[in-house]
Amino acid sequence: MQRIPLARLLPALALLAVLAFVAGCGDSGGDEATTAAGTPAATGPATSADTTPPDRANGVDRAFATMMVPHHEGAIAMAQLARTRAEGVFVRNLAGDVVRTQRAEIVVLRRADRRLAEAGVRRGTLGLSDAEMGMNHDLSMLREADDFDRAFVELMIPHHEGAIAMAQVELAKGGDRELRALAQEIVDAQQGEIDAMRTQLGEIVPDGETGPDAGPETETETETGGHSGH
């Protein structure tokens, strides 16, 4: 057997080493390309992230979004009636604020409910009765009221209190950031309106009454009458 000189083998061995190195780099690059291509699939498209609620979102969030819509619609119905029936500036202005604010909130509520539904969040319950939510009002009684302004305020106060009760459940048990922020806005705004309406009740005097100072005036008149009798 003829022996090949080592000097002839060295160039061939060097070439094999280079080819092996290149092949190894190609395999590594392929793995990196696969990993890079797989990364976007793992994170998901932006549209998917937009419909995914925070980890804490739950059935209370959907219940709040769903139930607050008809609750707001009831307030709007009363307010629209006040626009034509109210005699005082306070009630007319309050009615305008209710329509404007709560219509905008309904848009937010419906959008949030769709977002949570698409993300697979099932609707739960707020654990409140219709009376606790202020949803058992009779609009026909308001339509037929002789003293509309007083009837409107007396009906809107418990309705607002119901909205606050619903919002407080969302703040205590809900997890969706947008709905929790809206719930806090509802509490702040409607508590302010309740305070104003309670103050206004002292100024809306039913027919046949003389107002908050009726007692002292009657007392004075009695004393005067007594002196004249002497």
C-alpha atoms as an extended CHARMM CRD file, in Angstrom:
* protein
*
       230  EXT
         1         1  MET       CA              0.0000000000        0.0000000000        0.0000000000  PROA      1               0.0000000000
         2         2  GLN       CA              1.3880000000        3.4020000000       -1.0390000000  PROA      2               0.0000000000
         3         3  ARG       CA              1.6400000000        5.9180000000        1.7950000000  PROA      3               0.0000000000
         4         4  ILE       CA              0.4420000000        9.4870000000        1.1570000000  PROA      4               0.0000000000
         5         5  PRO       CA              2.8480000000       12.1230000000        2.4100000000  PROA      5               0.0000000000
         6         6  LEU       CA              1.5620000000       14.2060000000        5.3430000000  PROA      6               0.0000000000
         7         7  ALA       CA              2.2510000000       17.4040000000        3.4380000000  PROA      7               0.0000000000
         8         8  ARG       CA             -0.3920000000       16.4330000000        0.8860000000  PROA      8               0.0000000000
         9         9  LEU       CA             -3.0010000000       15.5950000000        3.5330000000  PROA      9               0.0000000000
        10        10  LEU       CA             -2.8170000000       18.8760000000        5.4400000000  PROA      10              0.0000000000
        11        11  PRO       CA             -4.5840000000       21.0500000000        2.7970000000  PROA      11              0.0000000000
        12        12  ALA       CA             -7.3910000000       18.4910000000        2.4660000000  PROA      12              0.0000000000
        13        13  LEU       CA             -7.8640000000       18.2870000000        6.2460000000  PROA      13              0.0000000000
        14        14  ALA       CA             -7.9610000000       22.0710000000        6.4950000000  PROA      14              0.0000000000
        15        15  LEU       CA            -10.6560000000       22.2290000000        3.8030000000  PROA      15              0.0000000000
        16        16  LEU       CA            -12.7870000000       19.6560000000        5.6250000000  PROA      16              0.0000000000
        17        17  ALA       CA            -12.4860000000       21.6370000000        8.8440000000  PROA      17              0.0000000000
        18        18  VAL       CA            -13.6590000000       24.8390000000        7.1040000000  PROA      18              0.0000000000
        19        19  LEU       CA            -16.6400000000       23.0470000000        5.5200000000  PROA      19              0.0000000000
        20        20  ALA       CA            -17.6470000000       21.5650000000        8.8690000000  PROA      20              0.0000000000
        21        21  PHE       CA            -17.4790000000       24.9950000000       10.5290000000  PROA      21              0.0000000000
        22        22  VAL       CA            -19.6330000000       26.6030000000        7.8110000000  PROA      22              0.0000000000
        23        23  ALA       CA            -22.2100000000       23.8290000000        8.0830000000  PROA      23              0.0000000000
        24        24  GLY       CA            -22.3640000000       24.3070000000       11.8470000000  PROA      24              0.0000000000
        25        25  CYS       CA            -22.9450000000       28.0530000000       11.4950000000  PROA      25              0.0000000000
        26        26  GLY       CA            -25.7460000000       27.4100000000        9.0300000000  PROA      26              0.0000000000
        27        27  ASP       CA            -27.5430000000       25.1010000000       11.4670000000  PROA      27              0.0000000000
        28        28  SER       CA            -27.1740000000       27.6200000000       14.2920000000  PROA      28              0.0000000000
        29        29  GLY       CA            -28.5130000000       30.4280000000       12.1000000000  PROA      29              0.0000000000
        30        30  GLY       CA            -31.4850000000       28.2900000000       11.1560000000  PROA      30              0.0000000000
        31        31  ASP       CA            -32.2780000000       27.7250000000       14.8160000000  PROA      31              0.0000000000
        32        32  GLU       CA            -32.0130000000       31.4400000000       15.4960000000  PROA      32              0.0000000000
        33        33  ALA       CA            -34.3000000000       32.2280000000       12.5650000000  PROA      33              0.0000000000
        34        34  THR       CA            -36.8440000000       29.7340000000       13.8480000000  PROA      34              0.0000000000
        35        35  THR       CA            -36.7260000000       31.2890000000       17.2930000000  PROA      35              0.0000000000
        36        36  ALA       CA            -37.0570000000       34.7990000000       15.8990000000  PROA      36              0.0000000000
        37        37  ALA       CA            -39.9640000000       33.7770000000       13.7310000000  PROA      37              0.0000000000
        38        38  GLY       CA            -41.6390000000       32.0900000000       16.6870000000  PROA      38              0.0000000000
        39        39  THR       CA            -41.3550000000       35.0770000000       19.0010000000  PROA      39              0.0000000000
        40        40  PRO       CA            -44.2030000000       37.1900000000       17.5220000000  PROA      40              0.0000000000
        41        41  ALA       CA            -46.5010000000       34.1710000000       17.5610000000  PROA      41              0.0000000000
        42        42  ALA       CA            -45.8370000000       33.7410000000       21.2770000000  PROA      42              0.0000000000
        43        43  THR       CA            -46.7150000000       37.3390000000       22.1430000000  PROA      43              0.0000000000
        44        44  GLY       CA            -49.7240000000       37.5420000000       19.8090000000  PROA      44              0.0000000000
        45        45  PRO       CA            -50.8640000000       40.3730000000       17.5540000000  PROA      45              0.0000000000
        46        46  ALA       CA            -51.7100000000       43.8070000000       18.9020000000  PROA      46              0.0000000000
        47        47  THR       CA            -55.4020000000       43.3480000000       18.1620000000  PROA      47              0.0000000000
        48        48  SER       CA            -55.5000000000       40.3120000000       20.4520000000  PROA      48              0.0000000000
        49        49  ALA       CA            -53.8910000000       42.2580000000       23.2980000000  PROA      49              0.0000000000
        50        50  ASP       CA            -56.4700000000       45.0320000000       22.9120000000  PROA      50              0.0000000000
        51        51  THR       CA            -59.3410000000       42.6580000000       23.6830000000  PROA      51              0.0000000000
        52        52  THR       CA            -57.6350000000       40.9290000000       26.6110000000  PROA      52              0.0000000000
        53        53  PRO       CA            -58.7270000000       42.3320000000       29.9900000000  PROA      53              0.0000000000
        54        54  PRO       CA            -56.4370000000       42.6930000000       33.0040000000  PROA      54              0.0000000000
        55        55  ASP       CA            -55.7950000000       39.4440000000       34.8770000000  PROA      55              0.0000000000
        56        56  ARG       CA            -58.1720000000       40.5010000000       37.6580000000  PROA      56              0.0000000000
        57        57  ALA       CA            -61.2040000000       41.1720000000       35.4290000000  PROA      57              0.0000000000
        58        58  ASN       CA            -64.1330000000       39.0160000000       36.5110000000  PROA      58              0.0000000000
        59        59  GLY       CA            -67.8740000000       38.4650000000       36.4040000000  PROA      59              0.0000000000
        60        60  VAL       CA            -68.5720000000       41.4600000000       38.6440000000  PROA      60              0.0000000000
        61        61  ASP       CA            -67.0970000000       43.7550000000       35.9950000000  PROA      61              0.0000000000
        62        62  ARG       CA            -69.4690000000       42.3930000000       33.3560000000  PROA      62              0.0000000000
        63        63  ALA       CA            -72.4260000000       42.5400000000       35.7440000000  PROA      63              0.0000000000
        64        64  PHE       CA            -71.6480000000       46.1710000000       36.5220000000  PROA      64              0.0000000000
        65        65  ALA       CA            -71.3040000000       47.0830000000       32.8400000000  PROA      65              0.0000000000
        66        66  THR       CA            -74.4920000000       45.2310000000       31.9050000000  PROA      66              0.0000000000
        67        67  MET       CA            -76.7510000000       46.3830000000       34.7460000000  PROA      67              0.0000000000
        68        68  MET       CA            -75.6460000000       50.0080000000       34.7950000000  PROA      68              0.0000000000
        69        69  VAL       CA            -76.8440000000       50.5500000000       31.2220000000  PROA      69              0.0000000000
        70        70  PRO       CA            -80.5960000000       50.0890000000       31.9570000000  PROA      70              0.0000000000
        71        71  HSD       CA            -80.0880000000       51.9350000000       35.2400000000  PROA      71              0.0000000000
        72        72  HSD       CA            -78.7180000000       54.9390000000       33.3550000000  PROA      72              0.0000000000
        73        73  GLU       CA            -81.4730000000       54.6410000000       30.7520000000  PROA      73              0.0000000000
        74        74  GLY       CA            -84.0420000000       54.9430000000       33.5500000000  PROA      74              0.0000000000
        75        75  ALA       CA            -82.4190000000       58.1390000000       34.8070000000  PROA      75              0.0000000000
        76        76  ILE       CA            -82.3250000000       59.5350000000       31.2740000000  PROA      76              0.0000000000
        77        77  ALA       CA            -86.0360000000       58.8050000000       30.8170000000  PROA      77              0.0000000000
        78        78  MET       CA            -86.8340000000       60.7610000000       33.9860000000  PROA      78              0.0000000000
        79        79  ALA       CA            -84.5340000000       63.5910000000       32.9570000000  PROA      79              0.0000000000
        80        80  GLN       CA            -86.0790000000       63.8820000000       29.5070000000  PROA      80              0.0000000000
        81        81  LEU       CA            -89.4900000000       64.1770000000       31.1240000000  PROA      81              0.0000000000
        82        82  ALA       CA            -88.1340000000       66.9320000000       33.3620000000  PROA      82              0.0000000000
        83        83  ARG       CA            -86.9850000000       68.9310000000       30.3530000000  PROA      83              0.0000000000
        84        84  THR       CA            -90.6200000000       69.5700000000       29.4420000000  PROA      84              0.0000000000
        85        85  ARG       CA            -92.3150000000       69.4080000000       32.8530000000  PROA      85              0.0000000000
        86        86  ALA       CA            -89.9020000000       71.0190000000       35.2970000000  PROA      86              0.0000000000
        87        87  GLU       CA            -90.6940000000       74.5340000000       36.4810000000  PROA      87              0.0000000000
        88        88  GLY       CA            -87.5180000000       75.3550000000       38.3910000000  PROA      88              0.0000000000
        89        89  VAL       CA            -84.0840000000       76.0900000000       36.9600000000  PROA      89              0.0000000000
        90        90  PHE       CA            -82.4050000000       73.6170000000       39.3230000000  PROA      90              0.0000000000
        91        91  VAL       CA            -84.3640000000       70.6060000000       38.0850000000  PROA      91              0.0000000000
        92        92  ARG       CA            -84.0400000000       71.6190000000       34.4340000000  PROA      92              0.0000000000
        93        93  ASN       CA            -80.2700000000       72.0200000000       34.7560000000  PROA      93              0.0000000000
        94        94  LEU       CA            -79.9120000000       68.7620000000       36.6670000000  PROA      94              0.0000000000
        95        95  ALA       CA            -81.9260000000       66.9560000000       34.0060000000  PROA      95              0.0000000000
        96        96  GLY       CA            -79.6370000000       68.2830000000       31.2950000000  PROA      96              0.0000000000
        97        97  ASP       CA            -76.5550000000       67.1250000000       33.2020000000  PROA      97              0.0000000000
        98        98  VAL       CA            -78.0250000000       63.6520000000       33.7200000000  PROA      98              0.0000000000
        99        99  VAL       CA            -78.8160000000       63.1780000000       30.0280000000  PROA      99              0.0000000000
       100       100  ARG       CA            -75.4360000000       64.4070000000       28.8400000000  PROA      100             0.0000000000
       101       101  THR       CA            -73.2770000000       62.5690000000       31.3980000000  PROA      101             0.0000000000
       102       102  GLN       CA            -75.0780000000       59.2590000000       31.4950000000  PROA      102             0.0000000000
       103       103  ARG       CA            -75.3920000000       58.9180000000       27.7270000000  PROA      103             0.0000000000
       104       104  ALA       CA            -71.6100000000       59.2150000000       27.4980000000  PROA      104             0.0000000000
       105       105  GLU       CA            -71.1840000000       56.6510000000       30.2830000000  PROA      105             0.0000000000
       106       106  ILE       CA            -73.4800000000       54.1960000000       28.4950000000  PROA      106             0.0000000000
       107       107  VAL       CA            -71.1000000000       54.2650000000       25.5160000000  PROA      107             0.0000000000
       108       108  VAL       CA            -68.1780000000       53.3670000000       27.8100000000  PROA      108             0.0000000000
       109       109  LEU       CA            -70.1650000000       50.6340000000       29.5670000000  PROA      109             0.0000000000
       110       110  ARG       CA            -71.2620000000       48.9360000000       26.3530000000  PROA      110             0.0000000000
       111       111  ARG       CA            -67.7680000000       49.0630000000       24.8930000000  PROA      111             0.0000000000
       112       112  ALA       CA            -66.2740000000       47.5440000000       28.0430000000  PROA      112             0.0000000000
       113       113  ASP       CA            -68.9040000000       44.8050000000       28.1270000000  PROA      113             0.0000000000
       114       114  ARG       CA            -68.0970000000       43.8260000000       24.5290000000  PROA      114             0.0000000000
       115       115  ARG       CA            -64.3820000000       43.8280000000       25.2940000000  PROA      115             0.0000000000
       116       116  LEU       CA            -64.8010000000       41.5350000000       28.2880000000  PROA      116             0.0000000000
       117       117  ALA       CA            -67.2070000000       39.2390000000       26.4330000000  PROA      117             0.0000000000
       118       118  GLU       CA            -64.7290000000       38.8250000000       23.5750000000  PROA      118             0.0000000000
       119       119  ALA       CA            -62.0350000000       37.9860000000       26.1240000000  PROA      119             0.0000000000
       120       120  GLY       CA            -64.1870000000       35.1940000000       27.5450000000  PROA      120             0.0000000000
       121       121  VAL       CA            -65.1580000000       36.8350000000       30.8560000000  PROA      121             0.0000000000
       122       122  ARG       CA            -68.4950000000       35.4150000000       31.9820000000  PROA      122             0.0000000000
       123       123  ARG       CA            -71.1010000000       37.6770000000       33.5400000000  PROA      123             0.0000000000
       124       124  GLY       CA            -71.5990000000       37.3630000000       37.2730000000  PROA      124             0.0000000000
       125       125  THR       CA            -73.8680000000       39.2680000000       39.6510000000  PROA      125             0.0000000000
       126       126  LEU       CA            -73.6620000000       42.3770000000       41.8100000000  PROA      126             0.0000000000
       127       127  GLY       CA            -75.6580000000       40.7310000000       44.5830000000  PROA      127             0.0000000000
       128       128  LEU       CA            -78.1080000000       43.6490000000       44.8420000000  PROA      128             0.0000000000
       129       129  SER       CA            -81.9030000000       43.6820000000       44.6230000000  PROA      129             0.0000000000
       130       130  ASP       CA            -83.8210000000       46.0070000000       42.2970000000  PROA      130             0.0000000000
       131       131  ALA       CA            -84.7370000000       48.1300000000       45.3190000000  PROA      131             0.0000000000
       132       132  GLU       CA            -81.0980000000       48.3900000000       46.4020000000  PROA      132             0.0000000000
       133       133  MET       CA            -80.1590000000       49.4550000000       42.8760000000  PROA      133             0.0000000000
       134       134  GLY       CA            -82.9670000000       52.0360000000       42.7800000000  PROA      134             0.0000000000
       135       135  MET       CA            -84.5580000000       50.3980000000       39.7490000000  PROA      135             0.0000000000
       136       136  ASN       CA            -88.0920000000       49.9590000000       41.0700000000  PROA      136             0.0000000000
       137       137  HSD       CA            -89.2690000000       53.5120000000       40.3600000000  PROA      137             0.0000000000
       138       138  ASP       CA            -92.6180000000       54.2150000000       38.7030000000  PROA      138             0.0000000000
       139       139  LEU       CA            -92.2470000000       56.6920000000       35.8550000000  PROA      139             0.0000000000
       140       140  SER       CA            -96.0250000000       57.0210000000       35.4820000000  PROA      140             0.0000000000
       141       141  MET       CA            -96.2500000000       58.5360000000       38.9670000000  PROA      141             0.0000000000
       142       142  LEU       CA            -93.7170000000       61.1490000000       37.9430000000  PROA      142             0.0000000000
       143       143  ARG       CA            -95.6820000000       61.9520000000       34.7880000000  PROA      143             0.0000000000
       144       144  GLU       CA            -98.8590000000       62.4960000000       36.7970000000  PROA      144             0.0000000000
       145       145  ALA       CA            -97.2910000000       64.3940000000       39.7040000000  PROA      145             0.0000000000
       146       146  ASP       CA            -98.8710000000       67.7620000000       40.5020000000  PROA      146             0.0000000000
       147       147  ASP       CA            -95.6440000000       69.0830000000       42.0090000000  PROA      147             0.0000000000
       148       148  PHE       CA            -93.2920000000       67.7280000000       39.3620000000  PROA      148             0.0000000000
       149       149  ASP       CA            -90.0690000000       69.2970000000       40.6440000000  PROA      149             0.0000000000
       150       150  ARG       CA            -90.4280000000       67.8130000000       44.1290000000  PROA      150             0.0000000000
       151       151  ALA       CA            -91.4860000000       64.4190000000       42.7530000000  PROA      151             0.0000000000
       152       152  PHE       CA            -88.5010000000       64.3850000000       40.3980000000  PROA      152             0.0000000000
       153       153  VAL       CA            -85.9990000000       65.1170000000       43.1600000000  PROA      153             0.0000000000
       154       154  GLU       CA            -87.5860000000       62.6190000000       45.5570000000  PROA      154             0.0000000000
       155       155  LEU       CA            -87.4020000000       59.9320000000       42.8720000000  PROA      155             0.0000000000
       156       156  MET       CA            -83.9310000000       60.7640000000       41.5870000000  PROA      156             0.0000000000
       157       157  ILE       CA            -82.2700000000       60.6480000000       45.0180000000  PROA      157             0.0000000000
       158       158  PRO       CA            -82.8810000000       56.9080000000       45.6230000000  PROA      158             0.0000000000
       159       159  HSD       CA            -82.0990000000       56.2430000000       41.9650000000  PROA      159             0.0000000000
       160       160  HSD       CA            -78.6990000000       57.9060000000       42.4000000000  PROA      160             0.0000000000
       161       161  GLU       CA            -78.1690000000       56.0430000000       45.6830000000  PROA      161             0.0000000000
       162       162  GLY       CA            -78.7470000000       52.7980000000       43.7870000000  PROA      162             0.0000000000
       163       163  ALA       CA            -76.1310000000       53.7470000000       41.2030000000  PROA      163             0.0000000000
       164       164  ILE       CA            -73.6540000000       54.4600000000       43.9890000000  PROA      164             0.0000000000
       165       165  ALA       CA            -74.3800000000       51.0700000000       45.5880000000  PROA      165             0.0000000000
       166       166  MET       CA            -73.6890000000       49.3630000000       42.2510000000  PROA      166             0.0000000000
       167       167  ALA       CA            -70.4900000000       51.3350000000       41.7490000000  PROA      167             0.0000000000
       168       168  GLN       CA            -69.2850000000       50.4840000000       45.2500000000  PROA      168             0.0000000000
       169       169  VAL       CA            -69.6500000000       46.7610000000       44.4850000000  PROA      169             0.0000000000
       170       170  GLU       CA            -67.5360000000       47.2670000000       41.3580000000  PROA      170             0.0000000000
       171       171  LEU       CA            -64.8930000000       49.1040000000       43.3860000000  PROA      171             0.0000000000
       172       172  ALA       CA            -64.8650000000       46.3890000000       46.0550000000  PROA      172             0.0000000000
       173       173  LYS       CA            -64.9500000000       43.2920000000       43.8400000000  PROA      173             0.0000000000
       174       174  GLY       CA            -64.2990000000       44.2510000000       40.2130000000  PROA      174             0.0000000000
       175       175  GLY       CA            -60.8830000000       44.1520000000       38.5890000000  PROA      175             0.0000000000
       176       176  ASP       CA            -61.1820000000       45.9310000000       35.2310000000  PROA      176             0.0000000000
       177       177  ARG       CA            -59.2550000000       49.2080000000       35.3710000000  PROA      177             0.0000000000
       178       178  GLU       CA            -61.5450000000       51.1490000000       33.0210000000  PROA      178             0.0000000000
       179       179  LEU       CA            -64.7340000000       50.1010000000       34.8060000000  PROA      179             0.0000000000
       180       180  ARG       CA            -63.2870000000       50.7470000000       38.2510000000  PROA      180             0.0000000000
       181       181  ALA       CA            -62.3230000000       54.2580000000       37.1610000000  PROA      181             0.0000000000
       182       182  LEU       CA            -65.8460000000       54.8310000000       35.8270000000  PROA      182             0.0000000000
       183       183  ALA       CA            -67.3550000000       53.4910000000       39.0530000000  PROA      183             0.0000000000
       184       184  GLN       CA            -65.3800000000       56.0240000000       41.0850000000  PROA      184             0.0000000000
       185       185  GLU       CA            -66.5340000000       58.8290000000       38.7860000000  PROA      185             0.0000000000
       186       186  ILE       CA            -70.1530000000       57.7280000000       39.2770000000  PROA      186             0.0000000000
       187       187  VAL       CA            -69.7720000000       57.7290000000       43.0670000000  PROA      187             0.0000000000
       188       188  ASP       CA            -68.2110000000       61.1920000000       43.1300000000  PROA      188             0.0000000000
       189       189  ALA       CA            -70.5890000000       62.8270000000       40.6350000000  PROA      189             0.0000000000
       190       190  GLN       CA            -73.8420000000       61.3230000000       41.8680000000  PROA      190             0.0000000000
       191       191  GLN       CA            -73.0790000000       61.8750000000       45.5460000000  PROA      191             0.0000000000
       192       192  GLY       CA            -72.5640000000       65.5370000000       44.7220000000  PROA      192             0.0000000000
       193       193  GLU       CA            -75.9160000000       65.6340000000       42.9250000000  PROA      193             0.0000000000
       194       194  ILE       CA            -77.6190000000       63.8950000000       45.8610000000  PROA      194             0.0000000000
       195       195  ASP       CA            -76.2840000000       66.5350000000       48.2450000000  PROA      195             0.0000000000
       196       196  ALA       CA            -77.5460000000       69.2970000000       45.9570000000  PROA      196             0.0000000000
       197       197  MET       CA            -80.9710000000       67.6640000000       45.6050000000  PROA      197             0.0000000000
       198       198  ARG       CA            -81.3590000000       67.2480000000       49.3610000000  PROA      198             0.0000000000
       199       199  THR       CA            -80.5680000000       70.9130000000       49.8060000000  PROA      199             0.0000000000
       200       200  GLN       CA            -83.0650000000       71.7590000000       47.0860000000  PROA      200             0.0000000000
       201       201  LEU       CA            -85.8320000000       69.8110000000       48.8280000000  PROA      201             0.0000000000
       202       202  GLY       CA            -85.8250000000       72.4910000000       51.5140000000  PROA      202             0.0000000000
       203       203  GLU       CA            -86.5310000000       75.1040000000       48.8590000000  PROA      203             0.0000000000
       204       204  ILE       CA            -89.2220000000       73.2030000000       46.9160000000  PROA      204             0.0000000000
       205       205  VAL       CA            -92.3420000000       73.8520000000       48.9830000000  PROA      205             0.0000000000
       206       206  PRO       CA            -95.5730000000       71.9460000000       48.2140000000  PROA      206             0.0000000000
       207       207  ASP       CA            -98.7700000000       73.9420000000       47.6720000000  PROA      207             0.0000000000
       208       208  GLY       CA           -100.4660000000       74.9530000000       50.9000000000  PROA      208             0.0000000000
       209       209  GLU       CA            -97.2430000000       75.2560000000       52.9410000000  PROA      209             0.0000000000
       210       210  THR       CA            -95.4540000000       78.4760000000       53.7360000000  PROA      210             0.0000000000
       211       211  GLY       CA            -91.8740000000       77.1670000000       53.8000000000  PROA      211             0.0000000000
       212       212  PRO       CA            -89.1680000000       76.3950000000       56.3460000000  PROA      212             0.0000000000
       213       213  ASP       CA            -89.9910000000       79.4060000000       58.5590000000  PROA      213             0.0000000000
       214       214  ALA       CA            -93.6650000000       78.5390000000       58.8450000000  PROA      214             0.0000000000
       215       215  GLY       CA            -93.2930000000       77.3910000000       62.4770000000  PROA      215             0.0000000000
       216       216  PRO       CA            -91.7640000000       80.5590000000       63.9530000000  PROA      216             0.0000000000
       217       217  GLU       CA            -94.1150000000       82.8310000000       61.9950000000  PROA      217             0.0000000000
       218       218  THR       CA            -97.1770000000       80.9420000000       63.2470000000  PROA      218             0.0000000000
       219       219  GLU       CA            -95.8330000000       81.1420000000       66.7920000000  PROA      219             0.0000000000
       220       220  THR       CA            -95.3650000000       84.9090000000       66.5080000000  PROA      220             0.0000000000
       221       221  GLU       CA            -98.8480000000       85.3450000000       65.1100000000  PROA      221             0.0000000000
       222       222  THR       CA           -100.2520000000       83.3270000000       68.0350000000  PROA      222             0.0000000000
       223       223  GLU       CA            -98.4490000000       85.5100000000       70.5300000000  PROA      223             0.0000000000
       224       224  THR       CA            -99.7180000000       88.6580000000       68.7800000000  PROA      224             0.0000000000
       225       225  GLY       CA           -103.2410000000       87.3500000000       68.7890000000  PROA      225             0.0000000000
       226       226  GLY       CA           -102.9640000000       86.5570000000       72.4880000000  PROA      226             0.0000000000
       227       227  HSD       CA           -101.8470000000       90.0690000000       73.3710000000  PROA      227             0.0000000000
       228       228  SER       CA           -104.6520000000       91.6460000000       71.3730000000  PROA      228             0.0000000000
       229       229  GLY       CA           -107.1300000000       89.5120000000       73.2780000000  PROA      229             0.0000000000
       230       230  HSD       CA           -106.0760000000       91.1780000000       76.5120000000  PROA      230             0.0000000000
